[in-house]
Amino acid sequence: MEVIRFDGYTPLEKLSIAREHLLPKAMKEMGIEEDELVVTDEIIETIISEYTREAGVRGLRKRMDTLCRGAAVMLEEKSKEEQIDSESSDTERVKITITKENLREELDMRPMHREKVPESQKPGVVTGMAWTSVGGEILYIETMLTKGDGKITITGQLGDVMKESAQIAVSLVKSMFPQYAEKFKENDIHIHVPEGAVPKDGPSAGITMTTAIASLITGHPVDPTIAMTGEVSLRGVVSPIGGLPEKLMAAQRAGVKTAFIPKENAEDLKDVAEEVKRELDIIPIESVEDVLNRTGVLDDCKLKVA
């Protein structure tokens, strides 16, 4: 058996599928004429971004069906009201317009929460990119120093591989910043990845963890509109990862402006949607030092990798 993997649809592709196929099919099944229901592209984009979380379009199809079922009922009720008011059976059927104000009520569900990059971030917090079974997501690596004796605490329901990445990141930062040895010795480091109910694993957060710890130790914040992904080694080399198209789509959707990716993944950019590449400044990087220099963490320290 040969397994053939397909990348998830981009938001633009989902919009086109919904506009040209899913919505017309749902309207036809519910007996709604083309001029009786108005669903703008903006509304469809809102449904895609806030009411679905998937790589394909099954959930989007269900949302279109739900809209059309509700619209069919409203059209019938309003048509009867118009006929009674006018005392005529020839009254034209009314038009239903879906707006952002009534979208939640029509879908009968709450919008899904998606991470959006904040305007600023304190030292020790860095934006990363992750792959999930329903597409990409951004995640934040949060770090904190507390008085102690150098213990490392890792939370967020992380798998063994991700915990090892955290250990590598701590060792690497210690070797890069020897003048902060006392700071490491006299404090505990807590590394946390939010959404603790969601299991996480894989080595691709290595560069994000390293940058977060370096930012924490130096006190230099990293611009939250910069996101990154890549495995790191004790030599400070950034290695390739998987799921790049999905990760970059998630970054662009969340408001990221600059994305650091492993240099060896540059050839995978051919699989990334053009609208995503237009929105992002994608920078291939080879080493941890390169990332720390570009994010400004090394500006005041002028350190080199040991």
N, C-alpha and C positions, 0 to 999 in steps of 0.2 A: 504494500500500500504506500502510495506517495501522498504526503500531506501538502496541500497548497494553501498558503496563508494569504489572506486579503487584508489590506489596510482598511481602517474605518473610513467612512465618508467624511468629507470636510463639511463645515456648516453651509458653505455655498452650494455644495452638491446636494445636501439634504434639502435646502430651500428649493432647488430646481426640481427635485423628486417630488416634494410635497405639492408644489405649484402645478406641475405638469401631469402628475399621476395620482397621488394619494387623495388630494382634495377633490378633483373632478370625479374620481371613482366613488368617494364617499357621498358626494352630493347626488350623483346619479342613483345610488342605492337607496337614498332617503327621499327621492322624488323632488329634489330641489333644483329649480331652474338656475341657470348661470347668473341671471340678474337679480336673484332673490337673496343671495348671501354674499356679503362683502368681507373678505379676509385679506388684508393687505400683506405685503411682504414683511413689513415690520412686525406684524402680529405673528407670522410664521416663524420669523427669526427669534422672537421672544419665546415661543413654544419650544423651539429647538434648544435654546440656551438655558431656559429656566424650568421647563416641564418634562424634559427627557434627559437621560444620562445613558448613552449607548453608543456603540460603534456603528450599528446599522440603523434601520428606520422602523423597526416593529413598534416601538413605543410611539413614534411620531405618527404612524398609521392609526394607532388607537386614539391618539389625541384628535386627529382629523375626524375619525368616526364619531367621537363623543361630541365634538362641535356641531357636526351635521345633524346628529340625532336631536340635540337640544334645539337647534335652529328649526328643524322640521316641526317640532311641537309648537314653538313660538309662532311660526308662520301660520300654522293652522288656527291657533287661538286668535291671533290678531286678525286673520282673514275673516273669521266668524264675527268678531267684534265690529269690524268695518262694515260687514254686510248688515248687521243689526242696526248700526247707527245710520246707515244710508238707506235702509229698507230696500236694498237692491241686491240681487244675486250676481250682478255683473261687475261688482267692485274688484279692481285690480288687487292682486296679492301684494302685501307690503314687503319691504326690503329689510333684512336683518343685517346690521353692521357689527362686527366683533371689534371691540376696542380693548385697550389695556386695562381700562377700568372694570369691564365686565368679564374679562378673560378668565380670571380665577373662578368666578361663579359658574361660568359656562362649562369649564373643565371639571369643576367640583373637586379640586385638589390644590394643595399648597405648592408654591414654587419650590424647586429644589435649591438647596444652598450650594453655591459654587464659590471657591476662593477668588478673591480679587486682590491684586497687589495694593498695599496701602501707599500713601504719599511718602512716608518716611518709616525708618525702622531703626531700632536701637542696636548698638554693637552686640554681636553674638547671635543674630538672627539673619538667616540667609534663605533666599528663595531657591527651591530645587524643582526638578521636573520628574514625574514618575509615570510609569505605564501601568494601566489596570486592564482588566478583561473587558471593560466597557469604554476603552479609550484612554487618553492621557489626562493627568491631573497635575496641578502644581502642589507642592507641599513646602512647609517651612521647617527648617532645622533650627531649633531653639536651644541655646546653651546658656548656662548660668554658673557663676562662681559663688561658692559659699565657704565660710571658714571651716577648715578641716585639716586632713593630713594627706591629700593627694588622691583620694578615692574617686573612682569614675562611676557615675550612675547613669544608666541608659534606660529610658522608658518610651512607651508608645506602641507596645506589642510588636516589637521588631524580631525578625527571624535571626538565626545564627549568622548568616552571611552579612546582614546589615550591622549586627553587633560587632563583627570582626572589622568591618569598615570603620566603625567608630573608634575602635582600638588603634587601628592604623593611623587614623586622622590625628589622634592625640599624640602618638609617638612621633609622627612626622612634624607636627607643630612644635613639639619640644625640641627636636633637632634643628629646626629652622630659627627658633627664638631662644637661644641659650641664655641670654641675659634675663629672661623671665623665669628661670629655673626656680627661684624662691617663690614666685607666684603660684607655680604648679605645686610646689611642695607644701605650701601653707594653706591651700584651698582645695576643696572638692569641686569636681566638674560634673554638672548635671546636663546630659544631652537628651532632649525630648523631641519627638515628632508627633504633632497634634493628630487628633482623631484616633485616640487610643483604642477605640472599639474595632478599628479596621486593622487586620494583620498586614504587616509590610515586610518585605525582604528583598534581597538583591544587592549587588555591589555598586550600582550606579549613583548612589547618593554620596559616595566617598569624597568627591571634590567639594560637594556642598557642606559636608560635615567639617572638612579640613578648613574651608574658608570661614565657616561660622566660628570655629574655635580660635582661629587666628584673629578674627575680628574681635572676639571677646577678650582675648589676652592683650591686644594692642589698644583696645578702646576705640577702634576706628570703624564706624558703621558702613555697611554695604548698601548701595542703592537697591531698594526692593524691586525696581523694574528690571534688575539684572537677574536672570535665572541661569542655572547651570546643571549639567549632568555629566557623569563620567566616573569610572572606577579609578582609584589611585593605588600606587604601590609605595613601599617604603623608600623607593628611590625618587619619589616625587613625580613619577610619570603618570599621565592621565591616559587610561586605556579605553578602548571602544565599548559601547553599550548597545542594547537593542531597543526597539520601539521608538526610534527617533521621530518619525512622522507624527505619531500620536502625541508625543511629549511636546513637540513644537506647536502643534495645533492647540493644545491646552494652554501653553504659555501665551500665545497670541490672543486667545479668548479671554485670558485673565488680565490682560493689560501689560504684559511684559514687553519691554522695548529691545532688550539685548539678551541674546542667548549664547552661552558658552557651550560648545560641544567638543568631544574628542576629535583631534585632527583626522584620525583614521576613519571617523564616521562621515567625513566630508563628502565622500562619494555617494552616501545614502541620501544626500539632499535632492537628488534627482527624483526621489519618491515623495518629496514634500510638495504639497500644493503651492501653486504660484502665489495665491493670495496670502498664504502664510509667510512665504519668503519675502513678499513685498512689505509686510507689516513689521518684520523682525530684522534686527541687525544680528546676523548669525556669525559668530566668531569661532573658528576652529582653534583649539589650544593643545599644546603638547605637555605642559608641565604645570605643577601647582604654583610654582613661582610666577609663571606667566599670568595665571588667573589672579593671584594676589596683587601683582603689579597693576593689572588692568582695572581691578576693583578699587584700587587706592589704599589697600591695607598696608602695603609696604612703603607708602609715600614718606611717612615720617621716620621710618626705621632704617631704611636703606640696608636691609638684610639680604643675605644670599643663602641659598640652600646649603646646608653643611655637607 
